[in-house]
């Protein structure tokens, strides 16, 4: 006669922090008009991290800038939307391209991170008044010749880069 005993074994597999967060793609270019209002936001690409729970993405940082900030919101499915938000007005004549770095950090020990390079190109708007300048020249010759016709030059100067 043989006796069989049944034994149940439960194994819990603990996730270790062996993956770094990453953005796909790792560089994103946006175009914003210099007339964009403060509060204008653009959605950044999703961050990926193969780790779970506390070892997955927990926080984001933005490189130092006084023009932009990051906003985060949690969706119903638990995922996070990260947006780059304009804090104050842009001026293309001052700076036409802004280069920023967004860093995603996970919650593991040691912390791992991944970066997104963000390029913001500022589109020109006709926000500077043109200055019209007149220059007139008259030349006369002696020896009984008739005076040359007066020449007028009109030069248009505008501090905006493009032809608006």
N, CA, C and O of each residue as an XYZ file, in Angstrom:
656
protein
N       0.823     -1.149      0.000
C       0.000      0.000      0.000
C       0.884      1.235      0.000
O       1.851      1.326      0.757
N       0.543      2.171     -0.848
C       1.336      3.397     -0.919
C       0.514      4.579     -0.436
O      -0.700      4.638     -0.626
N       1.192      5.492      0.176
C       0.534      6.680      0.715
C       1.043      7.887     -0.077
O       2.249      8.100     -0.203
N       0.118      8.659     -0.600
C       0.489      9.886     -1.338
C      -0.023     11.091     -0.577
O      -1.196     11.169     -0.213
N       0.844     11.988     -0.356
C       0.460     13.253      0.259
C       0.650     14.354     -0.776
O       1.627     14.390     -1.525
N      -0.284     15.204     -0.779
C      -0.224     16.317     -1.720
C       0.350     17.526     -1.000
O      -0.034     17.833      0.129
N       1.263     18.199     -1.657
C       1.903     19.365     -1.064
C       1.844     20.513     -2.078
O       2.282     20.358     -3.218
N       1.306     21.659     -1.665
C       1.254     22.822     -2.551
C       2.362     23.780     -2.163
O       2.572     24.084     -0.988
N       3.063     24.246     -3.180
C       4.168     25.173     -2.951
C       3.880     26.446     -3.734
O       3.544     26.389     -4.917
N       4.010     27.586     -3.081
C       3.843     28.884     -3.741
C       5.197     29.564     -3.786
O       5.913     29.646     -2.788
N       5.523     30.044     -4.961
C       6.800     30.739     -5.142
C       6.503     32.165     -5.583
O       5.784     32.398     -6.555
N       7.061     33.093     -4.859
C       6.906     34.500     -5.231
C       8.212     34.967     -5.852
O       9.278     34.865     -5.245
N       8.110     35.482     -7.073
C       9.292     35.976     -7.776
C       9.343     37.482     -7.565
O       8.452     38.218     -7.989
N      10.389     37.917     -6.910
C      10.548     39.346     -6.633
C      11.289     40.002     -7.799
O      12.312     39.505     -8.268
N      10.741     41.134     -8.251
C      11.360     41.887     -9.339
C      12.561     42.648     -8.794
O      12.465     43.329     -7.773
N      13.685     42.529     -9.477
C      14.835     43.352     -9.117
C      14.931     44.482    -10.135
O      14.417     44.372    -11.248
N      15.576     45.540     -9.753
C      15.684     46.709    -10.623
C      16.815     46.491    -11.632
O      17.919     47.009    -11.468
N      16.517     45.717    -12.676
C      17.553     45.405    -13.662
C      17.320     46.074    -15.014
O      18.032     45.786    -15.976
N      16.326     46.969    -15.097
C      16.042     47.676    -16.345
C      15.943     49.173    -16.084
O      15.403     49.611    -15.068
N      16.470     49.934    -17.011
C      16.379     51.399    -16.925
C      15.179     51.879    -17.723
O      14.818     51.276    -18.734
N      14.560     52.965    -17.269
C      13.487     53.557    -18.073
C      14.071     54.090    -19.386
O      15.247     54.449    -19.455
N      13.235     54.133    -20.417
C      13.684     54.721    -21.683
C      12.497     55.316    -22.423
O      11.354     54.889    -22.258
N      12.802     56.310    -23.240
C      11.811     56.957    -24.095
C      12.015     56.440    -25.515
O      13.143     56.214    -25.952
N      10.916     56.257    -26.219
C      11.025     55.861    -27.617
C      10.111     56.745    -28.438
O       8.892     56.640    -28.305
N      10.653     57.617    -29.287
C      12.075     57.843    -29.575
C      12.737     58.619    -28.440
O      12.054     59.151    -27.565
N      14.084     58.683    -28.458
C      14.799     59.374    -27.372
C      15.042     60.845    -27.660
O      15.614     61.556    -26.833
N      14.607     61.310    -28.837
C      14.665     62.738    -29.182
C      13.342     63.123    -29.813
O      12.815     62.401    -30.661
N      12.810     64.253    -29.403
C      11.549     64.727    -29.957
C      11.686     66.216    -30.257
O      12.210     66.974    -29.440
N      11.214     66.633    -31.433
C      11.250     68.035    -31.835
C       9.819     68.555    -31.919
O       8.945     67.918    -32.508
N       9.597     69.718    -31.321
C       8.298     70.376    -31.354
C       8.471     71.763    -31.940
O       9.543     72.361    -31.841
N       7.412     72.272    -32.550
C       7.402     73.651    -33.044
C       6.307     74.404    -32.307
O       5.155     73.972    -32.275
N       6.676     75.534    -31.714
C       5.714     76.391    -31.029
C       5.838     77.799    -31.585
O       6.945     78.292    -31.799
N       4.717     78.440    -31.817
C       4.723     79.828    -32.264
C       5.140     80.719    -31.110
O       4.850     80.428    -29.950
N       5.824     81.810    -31.437
C       6.196     82.740    -30.378
C       4.966     83.444    -29.803
O       5.072     84.156    -28.805
N       3.812     83.254    -30.419
C       2.568     83.813    -29.894
C       1.820     82.810    -29.009
O       0.724     83.111    -28.536
N       2.398     81.615    -28.777
C       1.763     80.614    -27.915
C       1.606     81.170    -26.504
O       2.522     81.786    -25.960
N       0.440     80.944    -25.927
C       0.142     81.472    -24.588
C       0.773     80.602    -23.509
O       0.976     79.402    -23.695
N       1.076     81.229    -22.380
C       1.533     80.465    -21.213
C       0.457     79.437    -20.886
O      -0.735     79.741    -20.932
N       0.872     78.237    -20.560
C      -0.074     77.156    -20.299
C      -0.213     76.204    -21.468
O      -0.777     75.120    -21.320
N       0.301     76.597    -22.645
C       0.290     75.691    -23.791
C       1.143     74.479    -23.449
O       2.257     74.623    -22.945
N       0.621     73.280    -23.724
C       1.337     72.054    -23.347
C       1.404     71.094    -24.530
O       0.491     71.037    -25.354
N       2.494     70.345    -24.599
C       2.656     69.304    -25.616
C       2.924     67.983    -24.898
O       3.677     67.931    -23.925
N       2.303     66.928    -25.391
C       2.434     65.602    -24.797
C       3.780     64.998    -25.177
O       4.164     64.990    -26.347
N       4.486     64.496    -24.176
C       5.782     63.854    -24.411
C       5.572     62.368    -24.668
O       4.541     61.813    -24.289
N       6.549     61.715    -25.312
C       6.407     60.276    -25.570
C       6.328     59.470    -24.275
O       6.794     59.904    -23.221
N       5.736     58.307    -24.383
C       5.572     57.400    -23.249
C       6.937     56.861    -22.822
O       7.807     56.592    -23.649
N       7.096     56.711    -21.496
C       8.310     56.116    -20.944
C       8.078     54.619    -20.775
O       7.004     54.196    -20.347
N       9.086     53.822    -21.113
C       8.997     52.376    -20.966
C       9.973     51.920    -19.884
O      11.072     52.459    -19.757
N       9.555     50.915    -19.104
C      10.433     50.300    -18.117
C       9.908     48.877    -17.912
O       8.760     48.690    -17.508
N      10.738     47.888    -18.186
C      10.318     46.488    -18.083
C      10.144     46.039    -16.634
O       9.533     45.000    -16.385
N      10.665     46.797    -15.682
C      10.481     46.455    -14.274
C       9.048     46.763    -13.858
O       8.338     47.506    -14.535
N       8.633     46.182    -12.736
C       7.268     46.382    -12.256
C       7.271     47.069    -10.897
O       8.303     47.202    -10.240
N       6.094     47.493    -10.508
C       5.823     48.092     -9.194
C       6.822     49.192     -8.834
O       7.018     50.128     -9.609
N       7.448     49.085     -7.675
C       8.327     50.144     -7.174
C       9.566     50.333     -8.032
O      10.213     51.377     -7.951
N       9.908     49.359     -8.844
C      11.093     49.488     -9.697
C      10.786     50.125    -11.050
O      11.689     50.313    -11.866
N       9.534     50.454    -11.291
C       9.182     51.098    -12.559
C       9.314     52.619    -12.419
O       9.725     53.114    -11.369
N       8.969     53.348    -13.465
C       9.128     54.809    -13.483
C       8.288     55.458    -12.382
O       7.092     55.196    -12.257
N       8.941     56.310    -11.587
C       8.265     56.970    -10.469
C       8.245     58.491    -10.575
O       7.315     59.127    -10.080
N       9.260     59.088    -11.216
C       9.320     60.552    -11.251
C      10.033     61.033    -12.514
O      10.712     60.275    -13.206
N       9.845     62.334    -12.783
C      10.445     62.980    -13.951
C      11.087     64.290    -13.522
O      10.625     64.946    -12.588
N      12.149     64.659    -14.211
C      12.805     65.952    -13.989
C      13.052     66.619    -15.329
O      13.260     65.955    -16.345
N      13.024     67.942    -15.311
C      13.305     68.746    -16.499
C      14.579     69.540    -16.260
O      14.790     70.077    -15.172
N      15.430     69.615    -17.283
C      16.639     70.427    -17.162
C      16.249     71.862    -16.817
O      15.115     72.277    -17.055
N      17.178     72.603    -16.264
C      16.904     73.951    -15.766
C      16.455     74.868    -16.905
O      17.147     75.016    -17.912
N      15.287     75.475    -16.724
C      14.729     76.431    -17.678
C      13.673     77.267    -16.965
O      12.982     76.781    -16.069
N      13.557     78.538    -17.376
C      12.512     79.379    -16.804
C      11.333     79.513    -17.768
O      10.380     80.238    -17.481
N      11.391     78.822    -18.908
C      10.333     78.909    -19.916
C       9.359     77.738    -19.889
O       8.210     77.874    -20.306
N       9.813     76.590    -19.400
C       9.002     75.380    -19.467
C       8.956     74.685    -18.108
O       9.829     74.877    -17.262
N       7.911     73.869    -17.922
C       7.815     72.999    -16.749
C       7.185     71.686    -17.200
O       6.700     71.574    -18.326
N       7.197     70.701    -16.319
C       6.562     69.415    -16.611
C       5.272     69.306    -15.814
O       5.208     69.720    -14.656
N       4.250     68.747    -16.438
C       3.011     68.421    -15.731
C       2.739     66.937    -15.952
O       2.980     66.396    -17.031
N       2.235     66.298    -14.910
C       1.939     64.876    -14.994
C       0.508     64.630    -14.557
O       0.014     65.256    -13.619
N      -0.151     63.713    -15.247
C      -1.506     63.331    -14.856
C      -1.643     61.821    -15.026
O      -1.111     61.233    -15.968
N      -2.370     61.210    -14.091
C      -2.583     59.765    -14.130
C      -3.911     59.482    -14.823
O      -4.949     60.045    -14.474
N      -3.852     58.601    -15.808
C      -5.050     58.227    -16.555
C      -5.790     57.114    -15.818
O      -5.265     56.538    -14.865
N      -7.003     56.815    -16.260
C      -7.825     55.790    -15.609
C      -7.162     54.418    -15.599
O      -7.384     53.628    -14.681
N      -6.351     54.132    -16.614
C      -5.699     52.817    -16.677
C      -4.435     52.756    -15.811
O      -3.754     51.731    -15.778
N      -4.120     53.853    -15.110
C      -2.961     53.880    -14.223
C      -1.695     54.404    -14.870
O      -0.711     54.662    -14.178
N      -1.701     54.567    -16.189
C      -0.519     55.112    -16.868
C      -0.449     56.625    -16.654
O      -1.424     57.254    -16.242
N       0.703     57.184    -16.935
C       0.925     58.610    -16.689
C       1.180     59.350    -17.990
O       1.979     58.915    -18.819
N       0.491     60.475    -18.160
C       0.786     61.394    -19.264
C       1.723     62.458    -18.734
O       1.475     63.049    -17.683
N       2.805     62.702    -19.466
C       3.751     63.752    -19.098
C       3.722     64.797    -20.203
O       3.861     64.473    -21.383
N       3.539     66.054    -19.810
C       3.448     67.147    -20.781
C       4.493     68.208    -20.472
O       4.807     68.486    -19.314
N       5.019     68.789    -21.537
C       5.916     69.932    -21.433
C       5.040     71.168    -21.564
O       4.387     71.365    -22.588
N       5.025     72.010    -20.516
C       4.137     73.170    -20.503
C       4.927     74.469    -20.572
O       5.943     74.637    -19.898
N       4.439     75.379    -21.398
C       5.034     76.702    -21.542
C       4.658     77.554    -20.337
O       3.476     77.695    -20.022
N       5.661     78.126    -19.657
C       5.429     78.917    -18.453
C       5.258     80.392    -18.785
O       4.439     81.081    -18.177
N       6.034     80.877    -19.753
C       5.918     82.286    -20.166
C       6.148     82.377    -21.659
O       6.583     81.415    -22.291
N       5.854     83.532    -22.217
C       5.911     83.725    -23.670
C       7.306     83.484    -24.241
O       8.318     83.759    -23.597
N       7.330     82.971    -25.449
C       8.578     82.758    -26.185
C       8.886     83.988    -27.028
O       7.977     84.732    -27.395
N      10.146     84.204    -27.334
C      10.556     85.286    -28.226
C      11.591     84.730    -29.197
O      12.742     84.507    -28.822
N      11.181     84.505    -30.448
C      12.053     83.908    -31.435
C      13.261     84.774    -31.743
O      14.329     84.256    -32.070
N      13.104     86.080    -31.642
C      14.234     86.974    -31.903
C      15.287     86.861    -30.796
O      16.458     87.170    -31.019
N      14.878     86.424    -29.622
C      15.811     86.227    -28.512
C      16.489     84.858    -28.616
O      17.714     84.761    -28.547
N      15.693     83.810    -28.781
C      16.206     82.440    -28.933
C      15.255     81.680    -29.846
O      14.063     81.576    -29.557
N      15.777     81.150    -30.949
C      14.903     80.466    -31.901
C      14.797     78.960    -31.663
O      13.916     78.310    -32.226
N      15.679     78.400    -30.838
C      15.647     76.963    -30.531
C      16.006     76.752    -29.064
O      16.986     77.302    -28.561
N      15.197     75.948    -28.396
C      15.461     75.596    -26.996
C      15.738     74.101    -26.930
O      14.987     73.304    -27.492
N      16.814     73.717    -26.247
C      17.184     72.312    -26.086
C      17.038     71.950    -24.607
O      17.680     72.540    -23.739
N      16.185     70.974    -24.347
C      15.869     70.561    -22.988
C      16.111     69.069    -22.831
O      16.171     68.334    -23.816
N      16.249     68.628    -21.587
C      16.397     67.200    -21.294
C      15.382     66.832    -20.223
O      15.335     67.446    -19.156
N      14.568     65.820    -20.521
C      13.633     65.271    -19.550
C      14.223     63.940    -19.082
O      14.590     63.093    -19.897
N      14.311     63.765    -17.765
C      14.867     62.533    -17.205
C      13.781     61.802    -16.430
O      13.106     62.385    -15.582
N      13.619     60.508    -16.734
C      12.682     59.647    -16.005
C      13.483     58.799    -15.027
O      14.495     58.204    -15.396
N      13.025     58.745    -13.775
C      13.689     57.958    -12.739
C      12.760     56.842    -12.276
O      11.549     57.030    -12.164
N      13.349     55.674    -12.007
C      12.547     54.603    -11.439
C      12.672     54.633     -9.920
O      13.384     55.465     -9.359
N      11.971     53.714     -9.263
C      11.964     53.712     -7.801
C      12.897     52.690     -7.182
O      12.858     52.476     -5.971
N      13.734     52.054     -7.987
C      14.616     51.011     -7.467
C      15.823     51.558     -6.730
O      16.059     52.765     -6.689
N      16.585     50.635     -6.146
C      17.828     50.985     -5.449
C      18.934     50.131     -6.027
O      18.885     48.912     -5.861
N      19.919     50.682     -6.689
C      20.067     52.110     -6.992
C      19.073     52.539     -8.074
O      18.594     51.731     -8.869
N      18.785     53.835     -8.071
C      17.852     54.383     -9.064
C      18.455     54.308    -10.449
O      19.651     54.530    -10.639
N      17.612     53.991    -11.410
C      18.027     54.010    -12.812
C      17.243     55.113    -13.505
O      16.171     55.514    -13.052
N      17.800     55.597    -14.618
C      17.141     56.697    -15.307
C      17.301     56.567    -16.817
O      18.161     55.841    -17.315
N      16.454     57.287    -17.519
C      16.522     57.395    -18.972
C      16.208     58.820    -19.356
O      15.492     59.511    -18.631
N      16.729     59.277    -20.486
C      16.539     60.679    -20.870
C      15.856     60.820    -22.224
O      15.954     59.956    -23.096
N      15.165     61.936    -22.361
C      14.533     62.353    -23.605
C      15.095     63.722    -23.949
O      14.995     64.649    -23.146
N      15.681     63.863    -25.125
C      16.146     65.167    -25.605
C      14.979     65.844    -26.307
O      14.389     65.287    -27.234
N      14.652     67.048    -25.856
C      13.532     67.797    -26.419
C      14.083     69.046    -27.100
O      14.816     69.828    -26.496
N      13.718     69.217    -28.363
C      14.107     70.410    -29.121
C      12.827     71.178    -29.431
O      11.916     70.651    -30.071
N      12.766     72.411    -28.978
C      11.608     73.265    -29.247
C      12.054     74.356    -30.210
O      12.882     75.202    -29.871
N      11.494     74.325    -31.409
C      11.785     75.359    -32.406
C      10.685     76.404    -32.324
O       9.499     76.081    -32.382
N      11.089     77.653    -32.188
C      10.135     78.745    -32.036
C       9.840     79.318    -33.419
O      10.737     79.782    -34.123
N       8.565     79.275    -33.787
C       8.139     79.788    -35.084
C       7.912     81.294    -34.992
O       7.369     81.794    -34.007
N       8.334     82.001    -36.024
C       8.245     83.460    -36.047
C       6.811     83.915    -36.261
O       6.046     83.293    -36.999
N       6.468     84.993    -35.610
C       5.200     85.674    -35.823
C       5.525     87.132    -36.073
O       6.558     87.627    -35.620
N       4.663     87.819    -36.784
C       4.908     89.210    -37.110
C       4.597     90.070    -35.881
O       3.561     90.731    -35.814
N       5.518     90.047    -34.910
C       5.276     90.731    -33.649
C       6.120     91.986    -33.457
O       6.038     92.629    -32.411
N       6.928     92.343    -34.447
C       7.750     93.550    -34.361
C       7.354     94.514    -35.469
O       7.187     94.121    -36.623
N       7.207     95.778    -35.103
C       6.839     96.794    -36.084
C       8.029     97.113    -36.968
O       9.173     97.122    -36.516
N       7.748     97.370    -38.213
C       8.784     97.761    -39.159
C       9.134     99.234    -38.954
O       8.286    100.032    -38.556
N      10.369     99.580    -39.224
C      10.806    100.970    -39.137
C      11.188    101.406    -40.546
O      12.075    100.816    -41.161
N      10.523    102.433    -41.055
C      10.785    102.916    -42.399
C      11.744    104.091    -42.309
O      11.517    105.040    -41.559
N      12.812    104.014    -43.080
C      13.839    105.043    -43.015
C      14.055    105.601    -44.419
O      14.191    104.848    -45.383
N      14.083    106.911    -44.521
C      14.270    107.559    -45.815
C      15.657    108.175    -45.888
O      16.116    108.807    -44.936
N      16.310    107.992    -47.002
C      17.591    108.640    -47.246
C      17.508    109.286    -48.616
O      17.234    108.616    -49.612
N      17.743    110.579    -48.664
C      17.669    111.294    -49.940
C      19.034    111.874    -50.278
O      19.731    112.397    -49.408
N      19.399    111.781    -51.511
C      20.677    112.350    -51.954
C      20.430    113.216    -53.177
O      19.705    112.824    -54.091
N      21.032    114.384    -53.189
C      20.987    115.266    -54.351
C      22.420    115.562    -54.739
O      23.234    115.949    -53.900
N      22.726    115.377    -56.016
C      24.059    115.728    -56.479
C      23.909    116.726    -57.620
O      23.079    116.555    -58.513
N      24.712    117.745    -57.573
C      24.711    118.756    -58.635
C      26.104    118.820    -59.234
O      27.105    118.707    -58.527
N      26.154    118.999    -60.518
C      27.441    119.177    -61.187
C      27.512    120.607    -61.710
O      26.502    121.207    -62.080
N      28.677    121.110    -61.729
C      28.864    122.465    -62.247
C      29.171    122.407    -63.737
O      28.989    121.366    -64.368
N      29.618    123.471    -64.278
C      29.958    123.634    -65.699
C      28.733    123.533    -66.584
O      28.778    122.866    -67.617
N      27.703    124.138    -66.228
C      26.506    124.304    -67.035
C      25.785    122.994    -67.336
O      25.024    122.910    -68.300
N      26.016    121.997    -66.533
C      25.255    120.761    -66.722
C      24.023    120.831    -65.846
O      24.005    121.510    -64.819
N      23.006    120.125    -66.266
C      21.778    120.130    -65.470
C      21.980    119.255    -64.239
O      22.710    118.265    -64.281
N      21.337    119.625    -63.164
C      21.477    118.804    -61.951
C      20.951    117.387    -62.186
O      19.970    117.165    -62.896
N      21.628    116.470    -61.577
C      21.151    115.082    -61.697
C      19.843    114.929    -60.935
O      19.556    115.677    -60.000
N      19.086    113.978    -61.342
C      17.803    113.728    -60.705
C      18.039    113.293    -59.262
O      18.944    112.517    -58.957
N      17.189    113.824    -58.392
C      17.296    113.435    -56.979
C      17.000    111.948    -56.860
O      16.091    111.421    -57.502
N      17.763    111.309    -56.053
C      17.573    109.872    -55.851
C      17.056    109.643    -54.432
O      17.571    110.205    -53.466
N      16.065    108.836    -54.336
C      15.495    108.515    -53.033
C      15.613    107.021    -52.809
O      15.251    106.212    -53.663
N      16.122    106.680    -51.656
C      16.248    105.278    -51.274
C      15.338    105.025    -50.087
O      15.382    105.753    -49.095
N      14.549    104.036    -50.186
C      13.698    103.646    -49.051
C      14.174    102.292    -48.569
O      14.140    101.308    -49.307
N      14.614    102.252    -47.337
C      15.099    101.017    -46.740
C      14.147    100.596    -45.642
O      13.796    101.404    -44.782
N      13.727     99.352    -45.657
C      12.801     98.836    -44.668
C      13.575     97.920    -43.737
O      14.163     96.929    -44.169
N      13.567     98.263    -42.451
C      14.246     97.462    -41.450
C      13.212     96.869    -40.507
O      12.327     97.573    -40.020
N      13.327     95.576    -40.254
C      12.419     94.917    -39.322
C      13.227     93.914    -38.523
O      14.022     93.162    -39.086
N      13.031     93.900    -37.227
C      13.837     92.997    -36.405
C      13.342     91.557    -36.483
O      14.037     90.656    -36.016
N      12.158     91.307    -37.062
C      11.723     89.929    -37.270
C      12.570     89.311    -38.358
O      12.929     89.975    -39.330
N      12.887     88.050    -38.197
C      13.802     87.364    -39.119
C      13.160     87.091    -40.464
O      13.784     87.332    -41.497
N      11.927     86.594    -40.483
C      11.314     86.202    -41.734
C      10.560     87.368    -42.351
O      10.398     88.419    -41.731
N      10.105     87.168    -43.568
C       9.432     88.226    -44.295
C       7.945     88.182    -43.980
O       7.168     87.539    -44.684
N       7.562     88.871    -42.916
C       6.162     88.908    -42.516
C       5.551     90.213    -42.956
O       4.368     90.452    -42.717
